[in-house]
């Protein structure tokens, strides 16, 4: 249990730091097409979901490999947390901007941090309970589908507000 808590805290820090740095990677790489698949290419809410998704996916892959023997439910738990945390970003963003009428940078940053905490809290809790284990294949498929959506919609976004820069 102590090892899982340590991994969870380290994961939170990893996602917060790498997600923050990832925000700038597309510009730092002089708009490299491949970097754009993983880093935001504009200021849309969709692109900012990448800030949580890709760092957590990377960390979760390592965590699942290391803890799979001790925690047989780790894959379903991490996929659940990853999906929940990623979708918290637009949920929270549109909830507060519908009230304020505009986005506020410090609030946006706080919502990224809150979404990261929620993602890891869910993953930690579900790894203990194993209630999502029967859905492991579905959760992995949904995670892969979201991964593919990020790749495709980066340069071919649908015409809707989620994909438009404010």
C-alpha atoms as a printed R data frame, in Angstrom:
    type eleno elety resid chain resno       x      y       z
1   ATOM     1    CA   UNK     A     1   0.000  0.000   0.000
2   ATOM     2    CA   UNK     A     2   2.822  2.411   0.856
3   ATOM     3    CA   UNK     A     3   4.459  1.747  -2.510
4   ATOM     4    CA   UNK     A     4   1.209  2.555  -4.328
5   ATOM     5    CA   UNK     A     5   0.868  5.845  -2.423
6   ATOM     6    CA   UNK     A     6   4.439  6.768  -3.326
7   ATOM     7    CA   UNK     A     7   3.821  5.950  -6.998
8   ATOM     8    CA   UNK     A     8   0.600  7.966  -6.913
9   ATOM     9    CA   UNK     A     9   2.220 11.058  -5.396
10  ATOM    10    CA   UNK     A    10   5.130 10.794  -7.831
11  ATOM    11    CA   UNK     A    11   2.635 10.428 -10.677
12  ATOM    12    CA   UNK     A    12   0.768 13.547  -9.665
13  ATOM    13    CA   UNK     A    13   4.004 15.526  -9.592
14  ATOM    14    CA   UNK     A    14   5.153 14.011 -12.895
15  ATOM    15    CA   UNK     A    15   1.906 14.921 -14.667
16  ATOM    16    CA   UNK     A    16   1.776 18.437 -13.202
17  ATOM    17    CA   UNK     A    17   5.379 19.204 -14.176
18  ATOM    18    CA   UNK     A    18   5.516 17.452 -17.541
19  ATOM    19    CA   UNK     A    19   2.013 18.648 -18.481
20  ATOM    20    CA   UNK     A    20   3.039 22.224 -17.765
21  ATOM    21    CA   UNK     A    21   6.195 21.850 -19.861
22  ATOM    22    CA   UNK     A    22   4.243 20.074 -22.604
23  ATOM    23    CA   UNK     A    23   2.207 23.247 -23.051
24  ATOM    24    CA   UNK     A    24   5.265 24.873 -24.643
25  ATOM    25    CA   UNK     A    25   6.763 21.949 -26.600
26  ATOM    26    CA   UNK     A    26   5.024 22.691 -29.902
27  ATOM    27    CA   UNK     A    27   6.446 26.218 -29.911
28  ATOM    28    CA   UNK     A    28   9.866 25.082 -28.678
29  ATOM    29    CA   UNK     A    29  10.080 22.574 -31.540
30  ATOM    30    CA   UNK     A    30   9.258 25.260 -34.110
31  ATOM    31    CA   UNK     A    31   5.803 23.757 -34.743
32  ATOM    32    CA   UNK     A    32   7.064 20.237 -35.384
33  ATOM    33    CA   UNK     A    33   4.214 18.110 -36.740
34  ATOM    34    CA   UNK     A    34   5.063 15.092 -34.579
35  ATOM    35    CA   UNK     A    35   5.345 17.230 -31.439
36  ATOM    36    CA   UNK     A    36   1.908 18.593 -32.278
37  ATOM    37    CA   UNK     A    37   0.362 15.152 -31.930
38  ATOM    38    CA   UNK     A    38   1.294 15.135 -28.235
39  ATOM    39    CA   UNK     A    39   1.480 18.818 -27.307
40  ATOM    40    CA   UNK     A    40  -1.169 21.519 -27.749
41  ATOM    41    CA   UNK     A    41  -1.029 23.198 -31.162
42  ATOM    42    CA   UNK     A    42  -3.502 25.923 -30.182
43  ATOM    43    CA   UNK     A    43  -5.401 27.205 -27.163
44  ATOM    44    CA   UNK     A    44  -8.523 25.068 -27.611
45  ATOM    45    CA   UNK     A    45  -9.867 23.077 -24.699
46  ATOM    46    CA   UNK     A    46  -9.363 19.867 -26.698
47  ATOM    47    CA   UNK     A    47  -5.670 20.570 -27.167
48  ATOM    48    CA   UNK     A    48  -5.279 21.330 -23.458
49  ATOM    49    CA   UNK     A    49  -6.688 17.916 -22.576
50  ATOM    50    CA   UNK     A    50  -3.382 16.571 -23.943
51  ATOM    51    CA   UNK     A    51  -1.574 18.166 -20.990
52  ATOM    52    CA   UNK     A    52  -3.035 15.544 -18.672
53  ATOM    53    CA   UNK     A    53  -3.596 12.671 -21.092
54  ATOM    54    CA   UNK     A    54  -0.133 12.075 -22.523
55  ATOM    55    CA   UNK     A    55   1.964 12.543 -19.360
56  ATOM    56    CA   UNK     A    56  -0.435 10.353 -17.378
57  ATOM    57    CA   UNK     A    57  -0.502  7.739 -20.133
58  ATOM    58    CA   UNK     A    58   3.290  7.603 -20.110
59  ATOM    59    CA   UNK     A    59   3.488  7.424 -16.323
60  ATOM    60    CA   UNK     A    60   0.642  4.912 -16.108
61  ATOM    61    CA   UNK     A    61   2.358  2.600 -18.565
62  ATOM    62    CA   UNK     A    62   5.425  2.446 -16.351
63  ATOM    63    CA   UNK     A    63   3.369  2.176 -13.190
64  ATOM    64    CA   UNK     A    64   1.296 -0.674 -14.646
65  ATOM    65    CA   UNK     A    65   4.422 -2.589 -15.633
66  ATOM    66    CA   UNK     A    66   5.957 -2.194 -12.188
67  ATOM    67    CA   UNK     A    67   2.822 -2.919 -10.134
68  ATOM    68    CA   UNK     A    68   0.968 -5.417 -12.335
69  ATOM    69    CA   UNK     A    69   2.004 -8.431 -10.252
70  ATOM    70    CA   UNK     A    70   1.084 -6.858  -6.908
71  ATOM    71    CA   UNK     A    71  -2.018 -5.027  -8.116
72  ATOM    72    CA   UNK     A    72  -3.919 -7.065 -10.721
73  ATOM    73    CA   UNK     A    73  -6.452 -4.252 -11.163
74  ATOM    74    CA   UNK     A    74  -3.885 -1.555 -11.894
75  ATOM    75    CA   UNK     A    75  -4.506 -1.342 -15.655
76  ATOM    76    CA   UNK     A    76  -8.267 -0.851 -15.368
77  ATOM    77    CA   UNK     A    77  -7.759  1.579 -12.487
78  ATOM    78    CA   UNK     A    78  -5.225  3.701 -14.354
79  ATOM    79    CA   UNK     A    79  -7.302  3.775 -17.538
80  ATOM    80    CA   UNK     A    80 -10.346  4.822 -15.510
81  ATOM    81    CA   UNK     A    81  -8.416  7.598 -13.792
82  ATOM    82    CA   UNK     A    82  -6.834  8.738 -17.043
83  ATOM    83    CA   UNK     A    83 -10.160  8.970 -18.848
84  ATOM    84    CA   UNK     A    84 -11.931 10.637 -15.919
85  ATOM    85    CA   UNK     A    85  -9.173 13.185 -15.364
86  ATOM    86    CA   UNK     A    86  -8.919 14.031 -19.045
87  ATOM    87    CA   UNK     A    87 -12.652 14.626 -19.362
88  ATOM    88    CA   UNK     A    88 -12.744 16.681 -16.153
89  ATOM    89    CA   UNK     A    89 -10.815 19.393 -17.990
90  ATOM    90    CA   UNK     A    90 -13.581 20.358 -20.457
91  ATOM    91    CA   UNK     A    91 -16.291 19.644 -17.894
92  ATOM    92    CA   UNK     A    92 -14.807 22.057 -15.354
93  ATOM    93    CA   UNK     A    93 -13.781 24.605 -17.999
94  ATOM    94    CA   UNK     A    94 -17.227 24.896 -19.546
95  ATOM    95    CA   UNK     A    95 -18.892 24.857 -16.130
96  ATOM    96    CA   UNK     A    96 -16.955 27.831 -14.801
97  ATOM    97    CA   UNK     A    97 -16.836 29.815 -18.067
98  ATOM    98    CA   UNK     A    98 -20.603 29.497 -18.378
99  ATOM    99    CA   UNK     A    99 -20.782 31.355 -15.070
100 ATOM   100    CA   UNK     A   100 -17.961 33.869 -15.568
101 ATOM   101    CA   UNK     A   101 -18.430 34.381 -19.300
102 ATOM   102    CA   UNK     A   102 -14.697 34.145 -19.918
103 ATOM   103    CA   UNK     A   103 -11.702 32.026 -19.050
104 ATOM   104    CA   UNK     A   104  -9.330 33.053 -16.273
105 ATOM   105    CA   UNK     A   105  -5.758 31.749 -16.567
106 ATOM   106    CA   UNK     A   106  -5.180 31.024 -12.841
107 ATOM   107    CA   UNK     A   107  -8.483 29.132 -12.745
108 ATOM   108    CA   UNK     A   108  -7.508 27.164 -15.859
109 ATOM   109    CA   UNK     A   109  -4.224 26.175 -14.222
110 ATOM   110    CA   UNK     A   110  -5.999 25.207 -11.005
111 ATOM   111    CA   UNK     A   111  -8.458 23.079 -12.993
112 ATOM   112    CA   UNK     A   112  -5.577 21.230 -14.656
113 ATOM   113    CA   UNK     A   113  -4.144 20.497 -11.201
114 ATOM   114    CA   UNK     A   114  -7.550 19.488  -9.841
115 ATOM   115    CA   UNK     A   115  -8.189 17.192 -12.819
116 ATOM   116    CA   UNK     A   116  -4.803 15.559 -12.255
117 ATOM   117    CA   UNK     A   117  -5.590 14.986  -8.579
118 ATOM   118    CA   UNK     A   118  -8.966 13.509  -9.468
119 ATOM   119    CA   UNK     A   119  -7.390 11.220 -12.072
120 ATOM   120    CA   UNK     A   120  -4.897  9.766  -9.610
121 ATOM   121    CA   UNK     A   121  -7.408  9.603  -6.763
122 ATOM   122    CA   UNK     A   122  -9.752  7.547  -8.931
123 ATOM   123    CA   UNK     A   123  -6.911  5.320 -10.105
124 ATOM   124    CA   UNK     A   124  -5.689  4.764  -6.536
125 ATOM   125    CA   UNK     A   125  -9.155  3.949  -5.212
126 ATOM   126    CA   UNK     A   126 -10.028  1.612  -8.080
127 ATOM   127    CA   UNK     A   127  -6.705 -0.206  -7.797
128 ATOM   128    CA   UNK     A   128  -7.686 -1.097  -4.230
129 ATOM   129    CA   UNK     A   129 -11.270 -2.142  -4.943
130 ATOM   130    CA   UNK     A   130 -10.890 -3.904  -8.324
131 ATOM   131    CA   UNK     A   131 -14.477 -3.074  -9.293
132 ATOM   132    CA   UNK     A   132 -13.391 -2.007 -12.790
133 ATOM   133    CA   UNK     A   133 -11.286 -5.110 -13.526
134 ATOM   134    CA   UNK     A   134 -14.065 -6.785 -15.599
135 ATOM   135    CA   UNK     A   135 -13.984 -3.723 -17.876
136 ATOM   136    CA   UNK     A   136 -10.229 -3.694 -18.482
137 ATOM   137    CA   UNK     A   137 -10.486 -4.426 -22.216
138 ATOM   138    CA   UNK     A   138 -13.178 -1.778 -22.699
139 ATOM   139    CA   UNK     A   139 -11.222  0.818 -20.709
140 ATOM   140    CA   UNK     A   140  -8.045  0.084 -22.671
141 ATOM   141    CA   UNK     A   141 -10.001  0.353 -25.924
142 ATOM   142    CA   UNK     A   142 -11.484  3.703 -24.866
143 ATOM   143    CA   UNK     A   143  -8.020  4.952 -23.909
144 ATOM   144    CA   UNK     A   144  -6.651  3.864 -27.302
145 ATOM   145    CA   UNK     A   145  -9.616  5.485 -29.054
146 ATOM   146    CA   UNK     A   146  -8.982  8.765 -27.240
147 ATOM   147    CA   UNK     A   147  -5.287  8.500 -28.144
148 ATOM   148    CA   UNK     A   148  -6.231  8.123 -31.819
149 ATOM   149    CA   UNK     A   149  -8.696 11.017 -31.563
150 ATOM   150    CA   UNK     A   150  -5.925 13.263 -30.262
151 ATOM   151    CA   UNK     A   151  -3.728 12.263 -33.205
152 ATOM   152    CA   UNK     A   152  -6.434 12.721 -35.870
153 ATOM   153    CA   UNK     A   153  -8.142 15.805 -34.449
154 ATOM   154    CA   UNK     A   154  -4.884 17.690 -33.922
155 ATOM   155    CA   UNK     A   155  -4.677 18.603 -37.594
156 ATOM   156    CA   UNK     A   156  -8.246 17.742 -38.664
157 ATOM   157    CA   UNK     A   157 -10.501 19.020 -35.855
158 ATOM   158    CA   UNK     A   158 -14.271 18.803 -36.112
159 ATOM   159    CA   UNK     A   159 -16.145 22.112 -36.337
160 ATOM   160    CA   UNK     A   160 -17.300 22.560 -32.740
161 ATOM   161    CA   UNK     A   161 -16.408 24.748 -29.767
162 ATOM   162    CA   UNK     A   162 -14.295 22.102 -27.997
163 ATOM   163    CA   UNK     A   163 -11.800 22.211 -30.880
164 ATOM   164    CA   UNK     A   164 -11.791 25.984 -31.432
165 ATOM   165    CA   UNK     A   165  -9.341 28.318 -29.784
166 ATOM   166    CA   UNK     A   166 -11.181 30.845 -27.596
